[in-house]
Amino acid sequence: MSSLIFGIDIIRGSVRSGTIRPHYALVRAEDGEVISEEKNVTRFRLMRYIRTELPEILAVDSIQEIAQGTADLYTFLAELPPGTKLVQVTGDGIKMETLTRVAARYNLSFDKQNPMEEAKASALLASFGAGYEVLAYTGITDITVSRCRSPGRGGWSQNRYVRKMHGAVRTHARDIEMKLISANLEYSMTVRRAFGGESRAVFTVYAPREQIPISPSKGGDVQIRIAGRRRDKIAFQPLTKKPRYLIVGIDPGTTIGIAALDLDGTLIYLASTRLFSAADLTREIATLGKPLIIASDKAEMPFGVEKIRRAFSAIAWNPKKDILIKEKYALAAGYDFKNDHERDSLSAALYAYRTYKNKFESILKRAPAGVDTDELRAQIARGLSLEQALSQISGTIPATTETQKETDTVTEIIFDERDERITRQEETIRRLRALVETLSRESAGKDKTISSLHKKLNAEREMQHTELLARSEIIERDREIAAVKKQLRKEERRCKNLRVRLDRMKRYVALQAGEGCSALKVLPQLSRDAVRSLDDEMGFGEEDLLYVLQIDGWGKSVVRELADARIKAVILPRHVYTRAQEQHLIEEFREAGLPVLSGADLSPRVKGKIGVADTAAVEEALAAWDASQTVYSKEKKAAVINSMVKEYQVERVREVRELGIDPATVIPERYLRTAPEPKKKETIKTVIRKPVENKTKEVPGQQKPVPPKPLPPEEKEEHPDKTQTSDQNASDLFTAVLTEYREKRKKEISGDE
């Protein structure tokens, strides 16, 4: 495989658009130099060039220029020759950079508006080792040998045709197996037997596709397909394994703060933790890159930071004096740090970067194009000159052992920690001596002014104290005024609401005072919220008439609340009254003892939240309600007594039967009979028919204390003409049954004794 590199960039069209097919700018580069350039290359022609010239790398600034999605990218990578790599020079899909920034790292400049210039930059960057290889297939390859035609079609004898085809598949499978064995490749084989040979053979070879000594083919009776095993997701692998250089700031202690910058001053990592030991911290920094400079915010580097610096053989940096807190905040402004430890480590790294910033910028101006500027800056930071660093990077000067020893010795002498510390201490001593001389000259004059300043200070303090007292009183008064204003606004709102409520109540009282009219309070909805809202606005209580417009969502609680308020009555519109009967709301009002009237005969007139109705009609409707309520109460009481008698009869018969005694010998026959269940038609007929006064009077006269053939309680309930005496008859019958049961029980007890 040659070292030829293709760099492409899209000129017009798009892989996502089906109308205009993409056309590319193609640049060929070899050994860091551009060989040829070509415009308007279609996708078909590009693939033909790749299969013909077999380049080592196909470089792009973004894989979206050649593939619409993941499936399209898998297909494109499968079409590439085994030895051609697809390289994205701008990042690994997660941490992406612009092509301009990547090119600046290698001191390249180009016109980003020109696709040909971008293709050229992509090719040169890939030749310098920048970018990430796109990996879509694992190191496993599948080889499939199968029939190329259907076995159901034969020009001559069918069996002979099938044997010929299956035999050819077996022959090709054996040839492939021999080639894999000769290439010393590990594989597994799956064979499907068929008539006369094999219909399918699948080889799983544990090697990448470029190592397979077999080519795909199709012709005659057999076809051979070769496909790599796809990864679960697209992966990116850097072309060079060389880690990037870092400037690392460390704040040691119980909680360790770490900040890492690249040589361009970009923040890469910022964290703080309590869990890291020195080994863990060293391992964490190594995963980020190779530290070139280890920085601290203290004038004397702490032992923990020094230990980590020695582990990486990095350059030590610490300020001439401890960095002040306000300087740390100024340095870390614009960065998102969580605590003081992250702030200290970040300020140390930024301070170190600013120290080397001018030197790094001058290096970039003088460095030739195509040189790894990170490596160049690292060598110069270690003490080499620009020429020495360039020669060492390019490898033009042979690196003999003596030259290496001299270089290492010079580096160690220049960057020896003790020499640096002695130099800094001497500078500090000189600066302190100069400061002492200055202070001694100024101390005499300052001593004279101290007494006068004290006097002025005392006077200022007294004035400030007086102002503070006055200011505190003003503040307190302002608070009281604000509280009073707030209370005043609250009372004004309350007065406004009360005025509205008073106006409504006046109108209601005026309506109530009218002759022949009764005032109504309109309740829009039969719900607790509507009742409470009406109570807040107008109030309601005894002898009030409520006109309810809607009953949707009613509940027993609101009925009980209205009954507890002892209002006079509830009036419903005609259609609402009909719905209330269907929803059994009338029964709930009867249970609560609250009159509910239909507005069909009352002719209510409503305006807003109040209304009027005819007083005579209301009184007549209330009288009719009281009469029906009396009948309802009596019927309910009779039903309760009858149910108790029936329950007693059933329980008595069950007890006698449990004792093994015939119920007919103990309980009279007339009490054993149970009335049949009333039919629905008879019940409806009984409710509609009016009672006859003559029959009602005759029935009590025929009732005897001990009748020969008394009717069961159920039969008595079926006759509506006996409603007035049903309660008395049920009570007498219940008393007679209890008396007879007690006497019978006494006899049983005396017989047992």
Buried (B, 14 or more C-beta within 10 A) or exposed (E): EEEBBBBBBBBEBBBEEEEEEBBBBBBBBBEEEBEEBBEEBEBEBBBEBBEEEBBBBBBBBBBBBBBEEEEBBBEBBBEBBBEBBBBBBBBBBEEEBEBBEBBBBBBBEBEBEBBBBBBBBBBBBBBBEBBBBBBBBBEBBBBBBBBBEEBEEBEEEEEEBBBBBBBBBBBBBEEBBEBBEEBEBEBEBEBEEBEBBBBBBBBBBEBBBEEBEBEEBEEEBBBBEBEBBBEEEBBBEBBEEEEBBBBBBBBBEEBBBBBBBBBBBEBBBBBBEEEBEEEEBBEBBEEBBBBBBBBBBBBEBBEBBBEBBEBBEBBBBBBEEEBEEEBBEEBBEEBEBEEBBBBBBBBBBBBBBEBBBEEBEEBBEEBEEBBBBBBBBBBBBBBBEBEBBBBBBEEEEEEEEEEEEEBEEEBEEEBEEEEBBEEBEEEEEEEEEEEEEEEEEEEEEEEEEEEEEEEEEEEEEEEEEEEEEEEEEEEEEEEEEEEEEEEEEEEEEEEEEEEEBEEBBEBBEEBBEEEEBBBBBBBEBBBBEBBEBBBEBBEBEEEBBBBBBBBEEBEEEBBBBBBEBEBBBBBBBEEBBEBBEEEEBBEBBBBBEBBBBBBEEBEBBBEEBBBBBBBEBBEBBBEEBEEEBEEBEBBEEBEEBBEEBBEBBEEBBEEBEEEEEEBEEBBBEBBBBEBEEBEEEEEEEBEEEEEEEEEBEEBEEEBEEEEEEBBBBBBBBBBBBBBBBBBEBBEBBBEBBEEBBEEBEEEEEEEEE
